[in-house]
Amino acid sequence: MTTAARADGLPDVPTLGELLPGFEASWLSGVGAPKDTPTDIIAKLNSAINATLADRKFKERLAELGGVSLVMAPDEYKRLLASEVDKWGKVIRSANIRPE
């Protein structure tokens, strides 16, 4: 497991971070919109998406697939993405990874 916490479906499987402190890698997906999208439209989209993410059946199916839903406000998601870009950018620069 590469996530920060053990998976609910595999509670006896340790995370890589338990063996290598500080290690954490997760798969992330989300929905974006053009930067000039009106805030009321963003709010409606966010409300509808978060309602789906909070739905019991959706969460159960996602868990069966090994996923977890994160209900977030647009600003929270923006900060999360920025944090991920910063974290993986450091890894890429440190490893001198270049596109082929």
Backbone as CSV, one residue per row, in Angstrom:
resi,resn,N_x,N_y,N_z,CA_x,CA_y,CA_z,C_x,C_y,C_z
1,MET,0.844,-1.173,0.000,0.000,0.000,0.000,0.890,1.238,0.000
2,THR,0.629,2.119,-0.913,1.449,3.329,-0.996,0.761,4.553,-0.414
3,THR,-0.491,4.384,0.027,-1.203,5.510,0.629,-0.707,5.746,2.045
4,ALA,-1.061,6.885,2.625,-0.594,7.228,3.968,-1.204,6.320,5.039
5,ALA,-2.438,5.896,4.825,-3.121,5.046,5.802,-3.397,3.671,5.199
6,ARG,-3.522,2.687,6.054,-3.872,1.346,5.587,-5.258,1.368,4.949
7,ALA,-5.445,0.492,3.975,-6.732,0.399,3.287,-7.735,-0.335,4.171
8,ASP,-8.966,0.163,4.207,-10.008,-0.484,4.998,-10.195,-1.943,4.587
9,GLY,-10.090,-2.209,3.291,-10.287,-3.562,2.791,-9.108,-4.491,3.022
10,LEU,-7.949,-3.934,3.373,-6.741,-4.722,3.625,-6.060,-4.232,4.897
11,PRO,-6.730,-4.317,6.033,-6.192,-3.726,7.256,-4.902,-4.369,7.765
12,ASP,-4.597,-5.587,7.331,-3.374,-6.259,7.790,-2.171,-6.016,6.879
13,VAL,-2.403,-5.302,5.778,-1.309,-4.995,4.857,-0.706,-3.646,5.252
14,PRO,0.562,-3.650,5.656,1.178,-2.376,6.065,1.389,-1.454,4.871
15,THR,1.433,-0.182,5.164,1.738,0.791,4.122,3.247,0.825,3.904
16,LEU,3.658,1.286,2.746,5.078,1.447,2.480,5.679,2.478,3.433
17,GLY,4.865,3.472,3.820,5.326,4.494,4.755,5.655,3.944,6.129
18,GLU,5.064,2.816,6.499,5.405,2.186,7.777,6.809,1.588,7.713
19,LEU,7.245,1.221,6.535,8.576,0.652,6.344,9.589,1.705,5.922
20,LEU,9.113,2.719,5.225,9.947,3.814,4.729,9.265,5.119,5.128
21,PRO,9.516,5.585,6.365,8.807,6.763,6.874,8.832,7.948,5.908
22,GLY,7.656,8.542,5.741,7.521,9.705,4.882,7.061,9.383,3.474
23,PHE,7.126,8.091,3.097,6.700,7.737,1.744,5.183,7.693,1.672
24,GLU,4.647,8.312,0.632,3.205,8.271,0.382,2.958,8.642,-1.062
25,ALA,2.213,7.804,-1.751,1.840,8.083,-3.133,0.420,7.582,-3.338
26,SER,-0.412,8.405,-3.921,-1.807,8.049,-4.147,-2.194,8.423,-5.561
27,TRP,-3.213,7.761,-6.035,-3.797,8.113,-7.317,-4.869,9.155,-7.045
28,LEU,-4.956,10.156,-7.879,-5.863,11.261,-7.658,-6.559,11.614,-8.962
29,SER,-7.839,11.822,-8.888,-8.553,12.336,-10.058,-9.571,13.360,-9.590
30,GLY,-9.949,14.224,-10.478,-10.907,15.260,-10.130,-11.493,15.880,-11.380
31,VAL,-12.290,16.874,-11.185,-12.955,17.568,-12.278,-12.467,19.011,-12.298
32,GLY,-12.123,19.484,-13.467,-11.684,20.864,-13.618,-12.608,21.628,-14.556
33,ALA,-12.484,22.920,-14.539,-13.268,23.786,-15.420,-12.365,24.936,-15.859
34,PRO,-12.689,25.566,-16.983,-11.892,26.717,-17.416,-11.819,27.788,-16.315
35,LYS,-10.702,28.498,-16.249,-10.491,29.454,-15.160,-11.511,30.584,-15.128
36,ASP,-12.160,30.882,-16.227,-13.139,31.966,-16.232,-14.577,31.468,-16.025
37,THR,-14.732,30.226,-15.571,-16.069,29.692,-15.298,-16.684,30.468,-14.128
38,PRO,-17.909,30.931,-14.261,-18.554,31.688,-13.176,-18.610,30.875,-11.867
39,THR,-18.441,31.573,-10.755,-18.395,30.897,-9.455,-19.696,30.170,-9.131
40,ASP,-20.845,30.683,-9.601,-22.097,29.981,-9.314,-22.154,28.635,-10.037
41,ILE,-21.572,28.561,-11.216,-21.514,27.300,-11.964,-20.569,26.331,-11.241
42,ILE,-19.426,26.835,-10.801,-18.476,26.009,-10.040,-19.154,25.465,-8.788
43,ALA,-19.896,26.297,-8.089,-20.587,25.867,-6.870,-21.615,24.776,-7.164
44,LYS,-22.365,24.922,-8.251,-23.358,23.901,-8.621,-22.684,22.582,-8.976
45,LEU,-21.624,22.655,-9.769,-20.880,21.451,-10.127,-20.315,20.778,-8.884
46,ASN,-19.699,21.572,-8.013,-19.098,21.038,-6.797,-20.144,20.370,-5.911
47,SER,-21.298,20.982,-5.796,-22.375,20.421,-4.984,-22.841,19.079,-5.545
48,ALA,-23.031,19.009,-6.851,-23.498,17.769,-7.482,-22.439,16.665,-7.388
49,ILE,-21.197,17.026,-7.634,-20.110,16.035,-7.562,-19.952,15.529,-6.135
50,ASN,-19.949,16.436,-5.164,-19.792,16.028,-3.770,-20.967,15.184,-3.284
51,ALA,-22.168,15.451,-3.787,-23.327,14.628,-3.426,-23.118,13.195,-3.916
52,THR,-22.598,13.058,-5.117,-22.303,11.719,-5.649,-21.206,11.049,-4.834
53,LEU,-20.144,11.778,-4.530,-19.039,11.214,-3.759,-19.460,10.786,-2.356
54,ALA,-20.480,11.435,-1.808,-20.961,11.109,-0.461,-22.028,10.011,-0.469
55,ASP,-22.517,9.652,-1.642,-23.566,8.638,-1.754,-23.051,7.272,-1.267
56,ARG,-23.821,6.611,-0.412,-23.415,5.338,0.187,-23.085,4.287,-0.868
57,LYS,-23.938,4.120,-1.861,-23.705,3.106,-2.890,-22.444,3.415,-3.706
58,PHE,-22.266,4.686,-4.014,-21.071,5.083,-4.765,-19.813,4.786,-3.943
59,LYS,-19.837,5.149,-2.668,-18.685,4.925,-1.799,-18.383,3.436,-1.659
60,GLU,-19.432,2.619,-1.540,-19.238,1.172,-1.419,-18.590,0.606,-2.682
61,ARG,-19.083,1.030,-3.843,-18.521,0.533,-5.100,-17.084,1.002,-5.270
62,LEU,-16.819,2.240,-4.928,-15.465,2.765,-5.011,-14.533,1.979,-4.087
63,ALA,-14.998,1.657,-2.889,-14.201,0.876,-1.938,-13.905,-0.521,-2.490
64,GLU,-14.879,-1.131,-3.175,-14.659,-2.442,-3.797,-13.511,-2.386,-4.799
65,LEU,-13.346,-1.231,-5.419,-12.284,-1.033,-6.405,-10.986,-0.530,-5.772
66,GLY,-10.990,-0.378,-4.444,-9.803,0.070,-3.724,-9.668,1.566,-3.609
67,GLY,-10.739,2.295,-3.872,-10.683,3.751,-3.834,-11.376,4.362,-2.632
68,VAL,-11.130,5.626,-2.441,-11.741,6.410,-1.377,-12.154,7.745,-1.981
69,SER,-13.355,8.202,-1.668,-13.783,9.500,-2.194,-13.437,10.601,-1.198
70,LEU,-13.010,11.710,-1.723,-12.702,12.884,-0.912,-13.664,13.994,-1.305
71,VAL,-14.518,14.370,-0.386,-15.465,15.452,-0.619,-14.744,16.754,-0.271
72,MET,-14.598,17.625,-1.278,-13.815,18.852,-1.085,-14.477,20.056,-1.721
73,ALA,-14.130,21.204,-1.186,-14.491,22.477,-1.810,-13.462,22.754,-2.907
74,PRO,-13.820,23.569,-3.896,-12.876,23.855,-4.988,-11.513,24.364,-4.501
75,ASP,-11.495,25.235,-3.504,-10.217,25.757,-3.001,-9.382,24.665,-2.346
76,GLU,-10.033,23.735,-1.653,-9.313,22.621,-1.037,-8.656,21.758,-2.110
77,TYR,-9.404,21.470,-3.168,-8.862,20.645,-4.247,-7.708,21.360,-4.946
78,LYS,-7.850,22.670,-5.126,-6.779,23.457,-5.745,-5.499,23.368,-4.906
79,ARG,-5.636,23.470,-3.569,-4.471,23.362,-2.689,-3.868,21.957,-2.740
80,LEU,-4.722,20.939,-2.788,-4.237,19.561,-2.872,-3.441,19.353,-4.161
81,LEU,-3.979,19.825,-5.278,-3.257,19.695,-6.546,-1.920,20.426,-6.509
82,ALA,-1.905,21.625,-5.962,-0.657,22.393,-5.869,0.368,21.643,-5.022
83,SER,-0.089,21.045,-3.932,0.793,20.273,-3.066,1.374,19.066,-3.802
84,GLU,0.543,18.375,-4.574,1.000,17.211,-5.341,1.997,17.624,-6.429
85,VAL,1.719,18.722,-7.103,2.643,19.214,-8.142,3.990,19.550,-7.512
86,ASP,3.963,20.197,-6.348,5.201,20.547,-5.648,5.959,19.283,-5.241
87,LYS,5.260,18.338,-4.616,5.897,17.102,-4.135,6.533,16.324,-5.281
88,TRP,5.766,16.068,-6.344,6.282,15.253,-7.440,7.262,16.021,-8.312
89,GLY,7.132,17.347,-8.332,8.123,18.156,-9.046,9.494,18.006,-8.417
90,LYS,9.538,17.984,-7.080,10.814,17.785,-6.372,11.400,16.413,-6.697
91,VAL,10.558,15.400,-6.738,11.027,14.054,-7.077,11.603,14.040,-8.486
92,ILE,10.890,14.640,-9.414,11.322,14.664,-10.816,12.648,15.402,-10.958
93,ARG,12.750,16.567,-10.314,14.004,17.329,-10.402,15.154,16.588,-9.716
94,SER,14.887,16.008,-8.554,15.922,15.280,-7.809,16.448,14.082,-8.594
95,ALA,15.553,13.396,-9.289,15.938,12.217,-10.071,16.389,12.599,-11.479
96,ASN,16.366,13.890,-11.795,16.755,14.387,-13.104,15.969,13.680,-14.226
97,ILE,14.672,13.531,-14.010,13.814,12.873,-14.995,13.519,13.860,-16.119
98,ARG,13.665,13.384,-17.332,13.422,14.209,-18.517,12.425,13.516,-19.432
99,PRO,11.591,14.262,-20.145,10.676,13.630,-21.103,11.477,13.033,-22.263
100,GLU,10.961,11.962,-22.785,11.630,11.326,-23.930,10.947,11.685,-25.215
